[in-house]
Amino acid sequence: MFDLIKRLTDSFGVSGNEEGIREAIINEIKNDIQVINVDALGNLFAIKRGKGKKIMVAAHMDEIGVMATYIDENGFIRFSNVGGVSQFVSVGQKVRFKNGTIGAVFYEDKLEDMKSLKLSKMYIDIGAKDKKEAEKSVRIGDVACFVGDAVRQGNMVISKAIDDRSGCAVLIKAIKDLPETDNEIYFVFTVQEELGLRGAKTAAYQLNPDFAIALDVTATGDTPEANLMEVKCGNGPAIKIKDRSVICHPEVKKLLEESANRINVPYQFEVLEFGGSDPGAIHISGGGIPTGAISIPCRYLHSPVEAASLQDIENAAKLLVEAIK
Ligand SMILES: [Zn+2]
C-alpha cells in the first residue's frame, strides 16, 4: 500500500490540471477493469458492468496548490492559492511546477509580525536572474504543487496530497480486490474537489446511481491542543455522519456500519465541523442520491506533511469492498 500511495502522491495534479495523476491512475488499473472513460471536465470513470445495484464510488484526484499571478522585474513570482492553502503552512516550502521547475516560497522581509502574513506578501523564488529568465520556466497562470515526498515511518505515511491520493489508493485496491458481484460499479476519480466539489457534481449527474460512497480524508482530534474531535489516526476508517456539505444518508451509513461489523474492521464515526467533500455535491445531484462516505483520518490537512495510518487506509479498502460487493 505504501508504494502505491507513493506513486500517486508523487504525481502532479493540482485542481484543474489533473492529467498527470489521471495517467498514473489509468496505469494502475488498466488491466483490472472492463471500461475506462474520461468525461469533459476530466473525471476518470472505471466501470465494472453488472445488472444489480448501480453504485458510484468516488475519490478526488486533484490536490491543492498555487498559481503564478505576477512576475516582477527581478524574476520573483507572486502567486495565489488553488484550493485551501494556508500562508503559514506555505512559508519555507518548495513548490514544483508542472514542467518540473522548483521554487522556494518565502515572504517579504518588511513584514512586521507573522500574524499579518498573507499570501499576497509572499513570493516564489525560482532562482531566475530577472523577469525574462523567469518567464522561460513559468508563465502567468501556471500552477505548482507542494513538494513533500512520501515517507514511511512505522505504520504512518507522511506526504503531500494524502488528501486525497489515499482515497484514490483505496479505490484502486478495491478495483483489484473486488470479488464476483452483479452490481454495476462506477469508480470515479473526480477533478476539482478542492475548488468546491466541481467534478463530483457533474459525475453524479451523469451517472444517477442508486447510491454513492465517497472516499476522502478527514481531520483528527488527536494532536496537541487539537480542536475537540473524536476521530483518531490508527483507530480505523471513519464512517462519516456529517460535514458542512452533507448529512450522510442513514441507509448508507447503516450499510457501512454493518459491513465493518461483518468483517471485523475497526471503525469510528466522523462529525466534521468544518470543510466539505464530494458527498456534498453528489447527494443533491439530479433528484437526490443517497450518499455516505468512508474517511481516512489524516493529520495536518492541506500541508506537505499530511500524515495518515497505513492500517486505516488498508482497512478502508476492505470496508469499501465489503459494502459494494
Ligand atoms: Zn480531500
Residues whose N, C-alpha, C, O or C-beta is under 5 A from the ligand:
A	BS01	ZN	D163 D164 D216 V217
